[in-house]
Amino acid sequence: MKKTGLLLVLLTTFSLAQQSTTASEPDSDGIVHTTINVPFVRYQTPTAADIYCAGFITKQHIPNANYVNGGMETPTSTKFEIGELVFLAGHGYQAGQLYSVVREIRDIDEYEIYEGQRKLLAATGQPYAEIGRVRVVDTRSHSAIAQVEFSCDPINAGDIVMPFVEKPAIAFHVPGHFDRFAPVTGKLTGRIILGKDFDDELGTGMKLYLNMGSNQGVKVGDYFRVVRPYTASLRDPVDSLSFKASTSEDTQMHPPTFEANRFTKSSGPNIHVADLPTRSVGEVVVLDVTPTAASAMVVFALEDVYAGDTVVKDEDQ
C-alpha cells in the first residue's frame, strides 16, 4: 500500500513537472510562453542599512556651508565611527536633532566603463555618498558637538552635514518566476549609469544608479528588470573578440558565420546578432529617487549586472 501511494505521488509530481515545462499556445503577439527558461527566484529585501547607505545622484545643489571639521582626537584621528564625538562647522544646529553626513564624490580613475558614460553621468547629476548620521548633543563656540549614531563608512573632516530625512522601508517581494526573455517594448526604460563605489560588475545586494528619477515617474519601491541584448557584446572591445573566433564544428558541411567576423566567410548561414533574444539578467528595486536619478539595489542576479546595462520597469511586480 505504501509503495502504491509513493508511486502515485511520483507520477503526479512527474505529470506536474511535464505540464510546467510544456509550451502553451501562442498569445495574441505570437509569443509561446513556457517555464523551461523561467527560473523560480527569491528577492532580497533591502535592510535599513541598504536604504540609508545607497548614496544618490542629483542635479540639485547641496550647500556645503555645514560640514564636519574634526573630532575628539583631532588631528591624530581623521576618521570617525559609531559612538565617537565629532565637531560640526556652520549654523542652524539644534541640540537633539539628527543630521545626515554625505560626501560629494569623484572617480579618481576617470575611466569610462562603457562608451559615453561621462557624458551620461554629467547629464544626470553629481554623485554623493551617504556616510552616516549624527545627533547634536551641544553647541559651543563656532562648532556643534555631535555623536555618531550610524555610519556606512568612516566620517571624514570636510564631509557635508544636512538635515536628516527619514526614508520609507521597502515592502517584501514574494518569490516568483522570472522570465528571462520577456519583451521590453512599451515600458519605461533607462540605463545603469554607475555602480556604488564606481563598481562596474554588480551582484545581489550591491547598489547602483539609474538615469531616470521622479521626473520620469520612478518611485521608491519600483522594480526594474536588468536586460542585455547580445549586440552589447559587439560594442565591447573584449567580448566582441569571441564573435570573431571560429565557432563551427569541423564536421559541419556548411558552418555558420557571425556577422561580426567580416574576414571569414562560409557557405553556411550568416548569423545576425540582433536576431538573438534580449535576455534578462536580474532585478533591481529603487531605494531613493531625485528628479533625474534613482538609487537602486540588485535584489537577485542570474549573472553579473554591468554598469551600462538597460533596465525595464517591471509592471508585474
Buried (B, 14 or more C-beta within 10 A) or exposed (E): EEEEEEEEEEEEEEEEEEEEEEEEEEEEEEEEEBBEEBEEBEBBBBEEEBBBBBBBBBBEEEEBEBBBBBBEEEEEEEEBBEEBBBBBBBEEBEEEBBBBBBBEBEBEEEEBBBEEBEEBBEEBBBBBBBBBBBBBEEBEEEBBBBBBBBBBBBBBBEBBBBEBEEEEEBEEBEEEEBBBBBEBEEBBBBBBBBBBEBBBEBEBBBBBBBBBBBEBEBEBBBBBBBBBBBBBBBEBEEEBEEBEEEEEEEEEEEBEBBEBBEEEEBEEEEBEBEEEEBBBBBBBBBBBBBBBBBBBBBBBBBEBBBBBBBBBBBEEB
